Amino acid sequence: MIDENQNVGGADCYVQHRLRRNRIQSCLAGLAFSLLASLASAASPTTASPDANQGTSSTAVRKSAIQSIPFDKLDADSREKINSVLSNVSIYRRLPTRMVNCDPDLYLFLVRHPDIVVNIWEILGVSQLQLRQVEIDTFRIVEAEGTAATLEYLYHSSDMQIVYGKWTYTGPLLARKITGNCLAVLKTGYSKDSDGKYYITSRLDGFLSVDSGGAEMLARTLQPLVVKNVDGNFIQTVAFLGSMSKTAEVNLAGMQRLAGRLSHVQPETRQQLSDVAASVAHRAAAIKAARKDQPPQRLASRPQDEAPRQ
């Protein structure tokens, strides 16, 4: 669970420790943890093959990922941006499929507001990444190792998020600046057990395109680093979301105090996080009371679910 006073205990000590070791060192890594959540189309991650828990860059999987993009639901500008990446893919990666116990509303809210997760990590002192909302559905991300990107959500649904980005890298690993664009397609499946607990399965496909003159250099120098970091950071981030959900269930007051400390998100977003956390706590209390066949404890909260944006 997460303590608003920066005390992270139990399994989350492992998450915090790993985050200190694995700084984000690529645009795709930033995307992997900027997205964090839910996704409709052809293949469902809940019916993935036994190898789905391992990341892959295979041609067949890449083709399947492209076919899953709902082009018919996108406007012309979004289709053009997506095709600008797909027509010149330098690196493709399907990250390891992950399942986590998490409230679906909180999960969706966080994946659509990645600045919340990054700001919490700043408070905990486990990341030097900066991510700020600059417009509706648009975020600016800057990483200490030399990556900067502007990320734009092109598509939302309860089970799919599509994010497009333009990035630059000016870090010490390469002799000169390189630029490009990127695309992330995140899919999510939902299941609920007999106790009423939700389990969310997430699958992220990432495409990185490098502008002319930098592709060979990137493939030779950065690709192994990109693959290693995106897999690890995605796994850690999904686990962190589960920790957020558990904290909201058992320590609503602490979660709401933490929301009030988020200095790098919009004021209305802080309030929405507080309200969504209250809804999570209310539902958890109701489920617990139902198992005991007694009325749920009243919570001092104002539940408010954010309506999905299409």
N, C-alpha and C positions, 0 to 999 in steps of 0.2 A: 504494500500500500504506500501511498504518498503522503508525507506529512508536510503541511504548509510551511513549517519552520525548517525545511530542508533536511529533515531526518527521514531517510529512506530505509526501511527495514525489510527483513525476510528476503523473499525472492527478488525484491527490487534492488537490493544491494548488488546483486549480480548484474542487473540491467545497468545500474549506475556505473559499476566498475567497467563493464564492457564498453559503455559509451565513452568513457574517458580514454580507453585504448584505441577506439576506432573513430577518429575524427573524420568528418565528411571530407573526402578529397576528390570529388568529381561531381559533375552536374547531375548525372543519373542518381548518385547517392543522395543528393539533395532532393531530387524528385521522389525517390523511394520513400523518404521519410516526410516529405511534404504532403504526400497523398494520404496515406493511412486510412483506407476503408472501402466503401461499398460499390457494387456494380451489376446489362441485359443484352444478351446476344446469343451467339451460337453455343459455344461450349461453356458449361457451368463448372466452376471450380469444385463444387461439391461432388462431382462425378469424375474427378480427375484420375489419371492412371496411377498405379502404385509408385511411379517414379516422380510424381508431382511434388513430393517434399524436397526434391533436389532442384536447384536451378539448372537451366539449360539454355544453350544458344543455337539449338538445332534448326536447320532450314525448315523442316516440316512444322515444328512448333511456331516458328516465326510466321509462316504462311497462315496457319490457323489463327494466330493472334490478329493478323491484318483482316482476315475474313470476318472476325467477330465485331469489327468496328461498324456501328450503325450509320453508315454514310447517308442513308435516306432520311435520317432524323436531324442532320446537321445543315446549317446554312452554307451558302457558297464560300464565305470567307473562312469558316472553320474547315471545310473540305480542302480548300487551297493550302491552308497551313499544315494540315495533316499530310497531304500529298507531298509538300515540300520536304518533309522528313522522310517519308516512305520511299521517295524516288532516289534518295541518296543516303542509305543507311550505312554508317561506318561500324557501329556496334549495336547488336541486338542482344537482349537478355530477358528471359522469363525467370523471375525471382522465385525462390522456394515458396510453395503454397503453405500458408499457415492457418491454423485454427486457434481461436481464443475465446474464452468465456467473457462476453462483453455485452452490455446493453446496446441494442441496435440504434436507438435514438442518439445516445452519446457518441457512439462510433461514427455515425454519419455526420453529426455536428462537428466532431474533431477533424474528420477528413476534409470537410469543406471549409474549415478554419485552421489550416496548418500553423498559422502564426501563434495559436494558443499553445500547441505542443512545444514549439521552439522556445517560446517565452518561458514556459515552465522549466525547460531544460536550462535556460539561462539562469533562472532563479536557483536551481539546484547546483549550478556550477559544473555541469557535465558537458557543455557544448559551447563553442565559440561561434557557432552559426548564427547569423542574423537573418530573420525573415519578417518582412513587414508588408501589410496590405497597402497597396497604392491606389487601387480602384476596386470596384465591385468585381469579384472573381479574379482579381489580378494581384500577384504578390511579387516582391523583389527579394531575392535571396543572395546573400554575400557570405562567403566562407573564407576563413583565415588563410587557407592554403592556396588561394588564388582563383577560385571559381566564383563567378557572379552570373546571375540569370534572372530573367523576368518570366514568371510562370503565369499562364492564363488558363482557367478552367473553361474548356469549350463545351462540355456536356456534363449534365448531372442526371442521375436517376437513382433509385434506391439500390440498384445493384451494379451501377457502372459510373465511373468518373473518367473523363478524358482530359488530360492536361497537356498543353503545348508550351514550350519554352524556347527562348533565345538566350544563348550563353556565351561567355568568354572565359578563357583560362590564361592567366599570366603568372602562374606559379613557378617555383624553382625547378620543377621536373622537366620543363621544356625550355629550349633556348629562346623561343619567341612566342608572342601571343597567338593563340588560335581561337577561332570562333565557330559557331554552328547553331543548330537548333535541335530540339529533342521532343519526344512524345512519350507519354505514359498512359497506359490503359489499365485501370484497376477494376477487377471484377470481384464480387462478393456473393457468397451463398449464406443462407441463414437456416439454422435448425434449432429446435427447442426440445429439451428433454422432459421427462415425466414430472420433474420438480419445478418446471417453468423457467429453467435457466436457458438463456440463449447462447449459442455457439456460432461464431462468425468465421467463415472461411474466406481468406483473401488471396488473390492472385494478381500479381503486377507484371505487365509486359512493358519493357522500356526500349525505346529506339533512340539512338544518338547519331546525329548527322554532323559531319565536320565540313566546314567550308573548304573550297579549293586550296590545295597546297598543304593541308594539315592532316589529311586522313591517314597517310602512310606513317607519319610521325606518331600520331595518336595510337594507331594499331600496334606499332612496335614498342612504344614506351608506356602508354597508359592503360591499354586494355586489360592486362592482368590485374592492375590495381583497381580499375573500375569494377570488374567482376567480383573480386574479393570483398570490396567495401559495400557494394549495393546489396549483396546477399546478406551479409552480417547485419547491416543497419536496418534492413527491412524486418528481419526476424526480431531484432531488439525493439523496434518501434511498435510492432504489433503487440508484443508482450507488454510494452509500456501502456498501450491503450487499455489492455485488460486490467492493469493496475489502477488506472484512472477510474474505471468502472467500479472496481471493488472498493476503492476509497470512497466514491460517492455513495455506495450502499451502506457502508458502516460508519462513515465520518462525514456526514453532510456539512456540518458546521465548519470543519477543517477545509473541505473542498471549496466552500463558499468564501472563506477567508483567502484561500489561495487565489481564487478568481479575482478578488479585489486587489491583489498584488500584481496583477499582470499589467505592466506599464507600457507594453509595446503592442497592444491590441486596441481596437476601437472600444469606447465605453459601452456601446450597445452590445458588443460581442461579449464583454465581461459579464454583463447582466444576463445575457442569454445562456452563457455557460452555467451561471449560478442557478438559473431556472431549470435547465435541462438536468443538472445534477440533482435538484430537488425531485424531479420526476422519477429519476432512477431510484432514489432512496425510497420514495413513496411506493413504487412498484415492488421493490425488494421487501419492504415491510409487509405489503399486502400478501405476497407469496408466502412469506414466513408465517404470517398469522393464519393463512388458509391451511397450511400444513398442521398447525396446532388447533385448528377449528375455533379460532377466537377472532374478535374484531381487530383490525390493524391499528397500531398506535398512530395517533394524529401527529402530523409533522407540520411545523411552522414553515410552510413553503408556498410558493406560487408556481406550480408546475406549468411549464410552457414548452411545447415541442415546436421546433422550427420547421415550418412547412418546406418540403423539398422544392428546390428551384429547378425548373426545367429549362 
